[in-house]
Amino acid sequence: MRFVVGVFAALALTGTVAAQTFNLAGSSWGSGGTFSGSSSAGTLLTSGLTPSGAYFGTAQPDANTFVFGLANTATPTGATSNYNISSALPAGTSLTLTFTGISSVPDYIAYTGGPLTAYSYNSGTQTLTLTTNAVNPVASASDPTSATLLSAFGLMIVTGSSRNFSGTVFQTGMFWEDVSPLANYSGTSYVAGVNASGINGQTASFYAYLPMAFLQANGITQPDGAQAVVQKSTGAGIVLSNLTIDIYAGSNPGFTGQTTTWNYLGASGFDFNGGGSDDFVRATYTNSSWSDANMGITAVPEPSTYAALLGALALSVTFRRRRH
């Protein structure tokens, strides 16, 4: 059954208002379902308010963050229950969403939803389009029993920030208001990552879609060159042992001798930067030991550690030469 669903777009920024907007005509859901800009057209809306998570004001460490979330009321108060969309779009409902006014390749995107099945960025039209589906989020800080949110979708598009991950896309089943930019915890140098607020004991899965050229530029040239690391506000980062790597490229790289599980899944159909299909890696990792935590992908060894080792080696060589 086809019906029209009304929407409002939510902008949450630091400082200035960005030009990003949700494109009604280029978006759809299910089998031919469309969106409308009028609240009277249906019951499903996006929040017209700034989300209550760490996306705004002084808590926002990134320069331009566009936040978009589907809600079940035209006048959301920011309560978690406002974002339960199960009556209109049950978990599993497909979503093709288009955003315009994206003037440069996003630094990164993070969203609550199912697998990313299509993705493209067009610099000429400043348009970003992705296809995924709504999900039943796992328990997290905003929904500790997982009973309030039975279906949800939301995302943030970050541009012009201090953390440029070259268009990397993060997917998770955790509620979007509990996912935010990396916090300023010291100790771990992430190649790409986000911060999340989970419930201890509740396993949450994360999937990072990382352009291969970006990984190579950061010294990761094979599966064993990457680690998934979680770090809370205190203590050192903990390497997660469940990292798997799926490779989408024009040909099978044929890595040998790797301890990290990897799979070659064929050619890429994703365009991260407007230049045509890009080879990419989908890194999958999970965590069940939670409070607020940074998590993502690091290089092995981490770049800072690697630089220190090189420095120590250079000093050692100089010392030997002086002794002789």
ROZA-611507 format. One record per residue: residue in three letters; x, y, z of N, C-alpha, C in turn. Coordinates in steps of 0.2 Angstrom, whole numbers, padded with zeros to 4 digits, always signed. Layout:
# residues N
ALAXYZXYZXYZ;...
This chain:
# residues 324
MET+0004-0006+0000+0000+0000+0000+0004+0006+0000;ARG+0003+0011-0005+0007+0017-0005+0004+0022-0001;PHE+0008+0026+0002+0005+0033+0005+0010+0038+0006;VAL+0009+0044+0007+0013+0049+0007+0015+0051+0015;VAL+0021+0052+0016+0023+0053+0023+0026+0060+0023;GLY+0024+0064+0028+0026+0071+0029+0033+0071+0032;VAL+0037+0076+0030+0044+0077+0034+0045+0084+0035;PHE+0050+0085+0040+0053+0092+0041+0061+0090+0042;ALA+0065+0094+0040+0072+0093+0040+0075+0096+0046;ALA+0079+0093+0050+0083+0096+0056+0090+0098+0054;LEU+0092+0104+0056+0098+0106+0055+0101+0107+0062;ALA+0107+0104+0064+0110+0106+0070+0117+0107+0069;LEU+0119+0114+0071+0126+0116+0069+0129+0120+0074;THR+0136+0121+0073+0140+0125+0077+0141+0132+0074;GLY+0138+0137+0076+0140+0144+0073+0135+0146+0067;THR+0136+0143+0061+0133+0145+0055+0128+0140+0053;VAL+0123+0142+0049+0118+0137+0046+0121+0135+0039;ALA+0121+0128+0039+0123+0125+0032+0118+0125+0027;ALA+0119+0124+0021+0115+0124+0016+0112+0117+0014;GLN+0114+0112+0018+0111+0105+0017+0104+0105+0018;THR+0100+0101+0014+0093+0100+0015+0091+0093+0012;PHE+0086+0091+0015+0083+0084+0013+0079+0085+0007;ASN+0080+0081+0002+0077+0082-0005+0071+0078-0005;LEU+0065+0080-0005+0059+0077-0005+0058+0073-0012;ALA+0059+0076-0017+0058+0073-0024+0063+0067-0025;GLY+0069+0067-0023+0074+0062-0024+0074+0057-0019;SER+0069+0057-0014+0069+0052-0009+0062+0048-0009;SER+0063+0041-0006+0057+0037-0006+0058+0032-0001;TRP+0053+0028+0000+0053+0022+0005+0049+0017+0003;GLY+0051+0011+0005+0047+0005+0003+0046+0004-0004;SER+0040+0002-0006+0039+0000-0013+0035+0006-0016;GLY+0038+0012-0018+0035+0018-0021+0032+0023-0016;GLY+0034+0022-0009+0031+0027-0005+0035+0033-0005;THR+0032+0039-0005+0035+0046-0005+0035+0050+0001;PHE+0039+0055+0001+0038+0060+0007+0035+0066+0004;SER+0032+0070+0009+0029+0076+0008+0031+0081+0013;GLY+0031+0088+0011+0034+0093+0015+0028+0096+0020;SER+0022+0093+0020+0017+0095+0024+0015+0090+0029;SER+0015+0093+0035+0013+0088+0041+0006+0085+0041;SER+0002+0088+0037-0005+0085+0036-0005+0079+0032;ALA+0001+0078+0028+0001+0073+0023+0002+0066+0026;GLY+0004+0066+0033+0005+0059+0036+0007+0060+0043;THR+0010+0055+0046+0012+0055+0053+0019+0055+0054;LEU+0023+0054+0049+0030+0053+0050+0034+0059+0048;LEU+0038+0062+0053+0041+0068+0052+0048+0068+0054;THR+0052+0073+0052+0059+0073+0055+0059+0079+0060;SER+0063+0078+0065+0063+0083+0070+0065+0090+0068;GLY+0061+0095+0070+0062+0102+0068+0066+0105+0074;LEU+0068+0101+0079+0072+0104+0084+0079+0101+0084;THR+0083+0105+0087+0090+0102+0088+0090+0096+0092;PRO+0093+0090+0090+0093+0084+0094+0096+0085+0101;SER+0095+0081+0106+0097+0082+0113+0104+0079+0114;GLY+0107+0076+0109+0113+0073+0109+0119+0078+0108;ALA+0125+0076+0108+0131+0080+0108+0132+0083+0100;TYR+0127+0086+0098+0127+0088+0091+0127+0096+0090;PHE+0127+0099+0096+0126+0107+0095+0130+0110+0100;GLY+0130+0117+0099+0134+0121+0104+0141+0120+0105;THR+0143+0121+0111+0150+0120+0113+0152+0112+0113;ALA+0147+0108+0114+0148+0101+0114+0150+0098+0107;GLN+0149+0102+0102+0150+0100+0095+0157+0101+0093;PRO+0161+0096+0092+0168+0098+0090+0169+0098+0083;ASP+0164+0097+0079+0165+0097+0071+0161+0103+0069;ALA+0164+0106+0063+0162+0113+0061+0155+0113+0058;ASN+0153+0108+0054+0147+0108+0051+0144+0102+0051;THR+0139+0101+0055+0136+0094+0056+0128+0095+0055;PHE+0126+0092+0050+0119+0091+0048+0116+0085+0051;VAL+0111+0086+0055+0108+0080+0058+0101+0079+0055;PHE+0099+0073+0054+0092+0072+0051+0090+0066+0054;GLY+0084+0066+0057+0081+0060+0060+0073+0060+0059;LEU+0071+0054+0058+0064+0053+0057+0060+0052+0064;ALA+0054+0056+0064+0051+0056+0071+0043+0055+0069;ASN+0039+0054+0074+0032+0052+0074+0028+0057+0075;THR+0030+0063+0076+0026+0069+0078+0028+0075+0074;ALA+0024+0080+0073+0026+0086+0070+0029+0091+0075;THR+0028+0089+0081+0031+0094+0087+0035+0090+0092;PRO+0040+0087+0089+0044+0083+0094+0047+0087+0100;THR+0048+0084+0105+0050+0088+0111+0058+0086+0113;GLY+0060+0081+0109+0067+0078+0110+0067+0072+0114;ALA+0061+0070+0116+0060+0063+0120+0062+0057+0115;THR+0065+0052+0118+0067+0047+0114+0060+0044+0110;SER+0055+0044+0114+0049+0041+0111+0047+0044+0104;ASN+0049+0051+0103+0047+0054+0097+0050+0051+0091;TYR+0055+0047+0092+0059+0044+0086+0057+0037+0085;ASN+0052+0034+0088+0050+0028+0086+0045+0028+0080;ILE+0047+0026+0075+0043+0026+0069+0040+0020+0066;SER+0039+0015+0071+0037+0008+0069+0030+0008+0067;SER+0026+0013+0069+0019+0013+0066+0018+0015+0059;ALA+0023+0019+0057+0023+0021+0050+0028+0017+0045;LEU+0034+0016+0048+0039+0013+0044+0042+0008+0049;PRO+0040+0002+0049+0042-0004+0053+0050-0005+0051;ALA+0053-0008+0056+0060-0010+0055+0061-0014+0049;GLY+0065-0013+0045+0066-0017+0038+0064-0013+0032;THR+0060-0008+0033+0057-0004+0028+0063+0000+0024;SER+0063-0001+0018+0069+0002+0014+0068+0009+0013;LEU+0074+0013+0013+0074+0020+0013+0079+0022+0007;THR+0077+0026+0003+0082+0030-0002+0081+0037-0001;LEU+0087+0040+0002+0086+0047+0004+0091+0051+0001;THR+0089+0057-0002+0094+0062-0005+0094+0068-0001;PHE+0100+0071-0001+0102+0077+0002+0106+0081-0003;THR+0104+0088-0003+0107+0092-0007+0110+0098-0004;GLY+0114+0102-0007+0118+0107-0004+0124+0105+0000;ILE+0126+0099-0002+0133+0096+0001+0138+0098-0004;SER+0141+0104-0002+0146+0107-0007+0153+0104-0008;SER+0154+0099-0003+0161+0096-0004+0160+0089-0002;VAL+0164+0084-0003+0164+0077-0001+0164+0077+0007;PRO+0159+0074+0010+0158+0074+0017+0164+0071+0020;ASP+0166+0074+0026+0172+0071+0030+0170+0064+0032;TYR+0164+0064+0034+0161+0057+0036+0154+0057+0037;ILE+0150+0052+0037+0143+0051+0039+0142+0046+0044;ALA+0138+0046+0048+0136+0041+0053+0129+0041+0053;TYR+0126+0034+0053+0119+0034+0053+0117+0027+0057;THR+0110+0028+0059+0107+0022+0062+0103+0019+0057;GLY+0104+0013+0055+0100+0009+0050+0103+0003+0048;GLY+0100+0000+0043+0103-0007+0040+0109-0006+0036;PRO+0111-0011+0032+0116-0011+0028+0116-0006+0022;LEU+0121-0003+0021+0121+0002+0015+0122-0001+0009;THR+0116-0001+0005+0116-0005-0002+0117+0000-0008;ALA+0117+0006-0007+0119+0011-0013+0121+0017-0010;TYR+0126+0020-0013+0129+0027-0010+0132+0030-0016;SER+0130+0037-0016+0134+0041-0021+0134+0048-0019;TYR+0139+0052-0021+0140+0059-0020+0142+0062-0027;ASN+0138+0067-0029+0139+0071-0035+0141+0078-0033;SER+0147+0080-0035+0150+0086-0033+0146+0092-0038;GLY+0145+0090-0044+0142+0095-0048+0135+0097-0046;THR+0131+0092-0044+0124+0094-0041+0124+0095-0034;GLN+0130+0094-0030+0130+0094-0023+0125+0090-0020;THR+0125+0084-0022+0119+0079-0020+0122+0073-0017;LEU+0119+0070-0012+0121+0064-0009+0115+0060-0008;THR+0116+0053-0011+0110+0049-0011+0112+0042-0008;LEU+0109+0039-0003+0110+0033+0000+0104+0029+0000;THR+0105+0022+0000+0099+0017+0001+0101+0013+0007;THR+0096+0012+0012+0097+0008+0017+0090+0006+0020;ASN+0089+0004+0026+0083+0003+0029+0082+0005+0036;ALA+0076+0006+0039+0075+0007+0046+0077+0001+0050;VAL+0079+0002+0056+0080-0004+0060+0077-0003+0067;ASN+0077-0009+0071+0075-0009+0078+0082-0008+0082;PRO+0083-0002+0085+0089-0001+0088+0090-0005+0094;VAL+0097-0007+0095+0099-0010+0102+0098-0005+0107;ALA+0098-0008+0113+0098-0004+0119+0104+0001+0119;SER+0103+0007+0121+0108+0012+0122+0106+0017+0127;ALA+0110+0022+0128+0109+0027+0134+0102+0030+0134;SER+0100+0031+0128+0093+0035+0127+0087+0030+0128;ASP+0089+0024+0127+0083+0018+0127+0086+0012+0130;PRO+0087+0012+0137+0091+0007+0140+0088+0000+0140;THR+0081+0000+0139+0078-0006+0139+0076-0009+0132;SER+0078-0005+0127+0076-0006+0120+0069-0007+0119;ALA+0065-0004+0123+0057-0005+0123+0054+0001+0120;THR+0057+0007+0119+0054+0013+0117+0055+0013+0109;LEU+0061+0012+0107+0062+0012+0100+0061+0005+0096;LEU+0056+0004+0092+0055-0002+0089+0057-0001+0081;SER+0058+0005+0079+0060+0006+0072+0063+0013+0072;ALA+0069+0015+0069+0071+0021+0069+0076+0022+0063;PHE+0077+0028+0061+0082+0030+0057+0084+0037+0058;GLY+0091+0039+0058+0094+0045+0058+0101+0045+0056;LEU+0103+0051+0054+0110+0052+0052+0113+0059+0054;MET+0120+0059+0053+0123+0065+0053+0128+0065+0048;ILE+0128+0071+0044+0133+0072+0039+0138+0078+0041;VAL+0144+0076+0041+0149+0081+0044+0154+0083+0038;THR+0154+0090+0038+0159+0093+0033+0163+0098+0036;GLY+0169+0100+0033+0173+0106+0035+0175+0105+0043;SER+0176+0099+0045+0178+0098+0052+0185+0097+0053;SER+0187+0095+0059+0194+0094+0060+0196+0087+0059;ARG+0191+0083+0057+0192+0075+0056+0189+0073+0049;ASN+0194+0073+0045+0192+0072+0038+0194+0065+0036;PHE+0188+0061+0036+0189+0053+0035+0188+0052+0027;SER+0188+0057+0023+0187+0056+0016+0181+0052+0014;GLY+0175+0054+0017+0169+0051+0015+0167+0045+0018;THR+0171+0042+0023+0169+0036+0026+0162+0037+0029;VAL+0159+0031+0029+0152+0030+0031+0152+0025+0037;PHE+0149+0027+0043+0148+0023+0048+0141+0021+0049;GLN+0140+0014+0049+0133+0012+0050+0132+0008+0057;THR+0127+0009+0061+0126+0006+0067+0119+0005+0068;GLY+0117+0000+0073+0111-0002+0075+0109+0002+0081;MET+0114+0006+0084+0112+0010+0090+0109+0017+0088;PHE+0104+0019+0092+0100+0025+0091+0105+0031+0089;TRP+0103+0035+0084+0107+0040+0081+0108+0046+0086;GLU+0104+0047+0091+0106+0052+0096+0111+0050+0101;ASP+0113+0044+0101+0118+0041+0105+0125+0040+0102;VAL+0125+0043+0096+0131+0042+0091+0133+0049+0090;SER+0139+0051+0091+0142+0058+0090+0149+0058+0088;PRO+0152+0064+0086+0159+0064+0084+0163+0062+0089;LEU+0169+0060+0088+0174+0057+0092+0175+0062+0098;ALA+0175+0060+0104+0177+0064+0110+0184+0065+0110;ASN+0186+0070+0114+0193+0072+0115+0197+0068+0120;TYR+0196+0061+0119+0200+0057+0124+0207+0056+0122;SER+0212+0056+0126+0219+0055+0124+0221+0048+0124;GLY+0225+0046+0120+0228+0039+0120+0227+0035+0114;THR+0222+0036+0110+0221+0032+0104+0221+0037+0098;SER+0225+0036+0092+0225+0040+0086+0220+0036+0081;TYR+0214+0038+0080+0210+0034+0076+0211+0037+0069;VAL+0211+0032+0064+0211+0033+0057+0204+0036+0055;ALA+0199+0033+0058+0192+0035+0057+0188+0032+0063;GLY+0183+0036+0066+0179+0033+0071+0174+0038+0074;VAL+0170+0036+0078+0164+0040+0081+0164+0039+0089;ASN+0160+0042+0092+0159+0041+0099+0152+0038+0100;ALA+0151+0034+0105+0144+0031+0106+0143+0030+0113;SER+0137+0030+0115+0134+0029+0122+0130+0023+0122;GLY+0133+0017+0124+0129+0011+0125+0127+0009+0132;ILE+0124+0003+0132+0122+0000+0138+0127-0006+0140;ASN+0130-0006+0146+0135-0011+0147+0132-0018+0147;GLY+0135-0023+0143+0132-0029+0142+0128-0030+0136;GLN+0126-0024+0133+0122-0025+0126+0127-0024+0120;THR+0127-0029+0116+0132-0029+0110+0129-0025+0105;ALA+0133-0020+0103+0131-0015+0097+0136-0016+0092;SER+0134-0017+0086+0138-0018+0080+0139-0012+0076;PHE+0145-0011+0073+0147-0005+0069+0150-0007+0063;TYR+0149-0004+0058+0151-0005+0051+0154+0001+0048;ALA+0160+0001+0046+0164+0007+0043+0165+0005+0036;TYR+0162+0010+0032+0163+0009+0024+0169+0014+0023;LEU+0175+0012+0022+0181+0016+0021+0184+0015+0014;PRO+0184+0021+0011+0187+0021+0004+0194+0018+0004;MET+0196+0014+0000+0203+0011+0000+0208+0016-0001;ALA+0208+0021-0005+0213+0026-0006+0214+0029+0001;PHE+0209+0030+0005+0210+0034+0011+0214+0029+0016;LEU+0212+0023+0016+0216+0018+0021+0223+0018+0019;GLN+0225+0017+0012+0231+0017+0010+0235+0023+0012;ALA+0232+0029+0011+0235+0035+0013+0237+0036+0020;ASN+0234+0032+0024+0235+0031+0032+0239+0025+0034;GLY+0242+0022+0029+0247+0017+0030+0244+0010+0031;ILE+0237+0009+0029+0234+0003+0030+0233+0000+0023;THR+0237-0005+0021+0238-0008+0015+0236-0015+0014;GLN+0234-0018+0020+0232-0025+0020+0228-0026+0027;PRO+0223-0032+0027+0219-0032+0033+0223-0032+0040;ASP+0228-0035+0040+0232-0035+0046+0235-0028+0048;GLY+0234-0024+0044+0236-0017+0045+0231-0013+0049;ALA+0225-0015+0050+0220-0012+0054+0218-0015+0060;GLN+0216-0011+0065+0213-0014+0071+0207-0010+0073;ALA+0202-0013+0076+0196-0010+0079+0198-0009+0086;VAL+0197-0002+0088+0199-0001+0095+0193+0003+0099;VAL+0192+0001+0105+0187+0005+0109+0191+0008+0115;GLN+0189+0015+0116+0192+0018+0122+0187+0023+0125;LYS+0187+0022+0132+0183+0026+0136+0186+0032+0138;SER+0183+0037+0142+0186+0043+0144+0193+0042+0148;THR+0193+0036+0152+0199+0035+0156+0202+0028+0153;GLY+0208+0027+0154+0211+0021+0152+0213+0021+0145;ALA+0217+0016+0143+0220+0015+0136+0215+0012+0132;GLY+0216+0012+0125+0212+0009+0121+0212+0001+0121;ILE+0207-0002+0120+0206-0009+0120+0205-0012+0113;VAL+0209-0016+0110+0209-0019+0103+0203-0024+0104;LEU+0198-0023+0099+0193-0028+0098+0195-0034+0094;SER+0193-0040+0096+0196-0046+0093+0191-0048+0087;ASN+0186-0045+0086+0181-0047+0082+0181-0044+0075;LEU+0186-0040+0073+0186-0036+0067+0186-0041+0061;THR+0182-0039+0056+0182-0043+0050+0182-0038+0044;ILE+0185-0039+0039+0186-0035+0033+0183-0038+0027;ASP+0178-0034+0024+0175-0036+0017+0178-0031+0012;ILE+0181-0033+0007+0184-0029+0002+0180-0029-0005;TYR+0178-0023-0007+0175-0022-0013+0179-0018-0018;ALA+0182-0022-0023+0187-0019-0028+0186-0022-0034;GLY+0189-0019-0039+0189-0022-0046+0192-0029-0047;SER+0197-0030-0043+0200-0037-0043+0201-0039-0036;ASN+0202-0046-0035+0204-0049-0029+0211-0047-0027;PRO+0212-0044-0021+0219-0042-0020+0223-0048-0018;GLY+0220-0054-0016+0224-0060-0015+0228-0060-0009;PHE+0227-0056-0003+0231-0056+0002+0232-0063+0005;THR+0239-0064+0007+0240-0070+0011+0243-0069+0017;GLY+0243-0074+0022+0246-0074+0028+0243-0069+0033;GLN+0236-0067+0032+0233-0063+0036+0229-0066+0042;THR+0230-0063+0048+0226-0066+0054+0219-0063+0054;THR+0218-0057+0052+0212-0054+0052+0207-0057+0046;THR+0201-0059+0048+0197-0062+0043+0195-0057+0038;TRP+0196-0059+0031+0194-0054+0026+0191-0058+0020;ASN+0187-0055+0017+0183-0058+0011+0183-0053+0005;TYR+0184-0056-0001+0183-0052-0007+0176-0053-0009;LEU+0172-0047-0010+0165-0047-0012+0163-0044-0019;GLY+0169-0043-0023+0167-0041-0030+0168-0033-0030;ALA+0166-0031-0036+0167-0024-0038+0163-0019-0034;SER+0165-0013-0033+0162-0008-0029+0157-0004-0033;GLY+0151-0003-0030+0146+0001-0034+0145+0008-0030;PHE+0149+0010-0025+0149+0016-0022+0153+0021-0024;ASP+0151+0027-0024+0155+0033-0027+0155+0038-0021;PHE+0161+0038-0017+0162+0042-0011+0163+0049-0013;ASN+0166+0051-0019+0169+0057-0020+0167+0060-0027;GLY+0162+0057-0030+0160+0060-0036+0164+0059-0042;GLY+0169+0054-0042+0173+0053-0047+0172+0046-0050;GLY+0166+0043-0049+0165+0036-0051+0166+0031-0045;SER+0165+0025-0047+0165+0020-0042+0172+0019-0038;ASP+0172+0019-0032+0178+0019-0028+0179+0012-0024;ASP+0185+0009-0025+0186+0003-0021+0185+0005-0013;PHE+0182+0000-0009+0182+0002-0002+0182-0005+0002;VAL+0183-0004+0008+0183-0009+0013+0177-0008+0018;ARG+0173-0013+0020+0168-0013+0025+0171-0017+0031;ALA+0173-0013+0036+0175-0015+0042+0170-0016+0047;THR+0169-0022+0050+0164-0024+0055+0167-0026+0062;TYR+0164-0023+0067+0166-0024+0074+0161-0023+0079;THR+0161-0026+0084+0156-0025+0089+0159-0024+0096;ASN+0155-0021+0101+0157-0020+0107+0151-0021+0112;SER+0153-0023+0118+0147-0024+0123+0149-0021+0130;SER+0155-0018+0130+0158-0015+0137+0157-0008+0136;TRP+0152-0005+0139+0150+0002+0137+0150+0007+0143;SER+0151+0013+0141+0149+0019+0144+0150+0023+0138;ASP+0151+0030+0138+0153+0034+0133+0160+0031+0130;ALA+0160+0030+0124+0167+0027+0121+0168+0029+0114;ASN+0174+0031+0113+0176+0032+0106+0178+0025+0103;MET+0176+0023+0097+0177+0017+0094+0178+0018+0086;GLY+0183+0014+0083+0184+0015+0076+0190+0011+0074;ILE+0193+0013+0069+0199+0010+0066+0205+0013+0067;THR+0210+0010+0069+0217+0013+0069+0222+0009+0065;ALA+0228+0011+0064+0233+0008+0060+0237+0004+0065;VAL+0240-0002+0062+0244-0006+0066+0251-0005+0064;PRO+0256-0003+0068+0255+0001+0074+0252+0007+0073;GLU+0249+0011+0078+0246+0017+0077+0251+0022+0074;PRO+0249+0027+0070+0254+0031+0067+0259+0034+0072;SER+0256+0037+0078+0261+0040+0083+0266+0035+0085;THR+0264+0029+0087+0268+0024+0089+0274+0022+0084;TYR+0271+0022+0078+0276+0020+0072+0281+0025+0071;ALA+0279+0032+0072+0284+0037+0071+0289+0037+0077;ALA+0286+0035+0083+0291+0035+0089+0296+0029+0088;LEU+0294+0024+0085+0298+0018+0084+0304+0020+0078;LEU+0302+0024+0073+0306+0026+0068+0311+0031+0071;GLY+0309+0035+0076+0313+0040+0079+0318+0036+0084;ALA+0316+0031+0087+0321+0027+0091+0326+0023+0087;LEU+0324+0021+0082+0328+0017+0077+0334+0022+0075;ALA+0332+0028+0073+0336+0033+0070+0341+0035+0076;LEU+0339+0036+0082+0344+0037+0087+0348+0032+0088;SER+0346+0026+0088+0350+0020+0089+0356+0019+0084;VAL+0354+0021+0078+0359+0020+0072+0364+0026+0073;THR+0362+0032+0075+0367+0037+0076+0371+0036+0082;PHE+0368+0033+0087+0372+0031+0093+0378+0026+0092;ARG+0376+0021+0087+0381+0016+0085+0386+0019+0081;ARG+0384+0024+0077+0389+0027+0073+0394+0031+0077;ARG+0392+0034+0082+0396+0038+0086+0401+0034+0090;ARG+0398+0028+0092+0403+0024+0096+0408+0021+0092;HIS+0407+0020+0086+0412+0017+0081+0417+0023+0079;
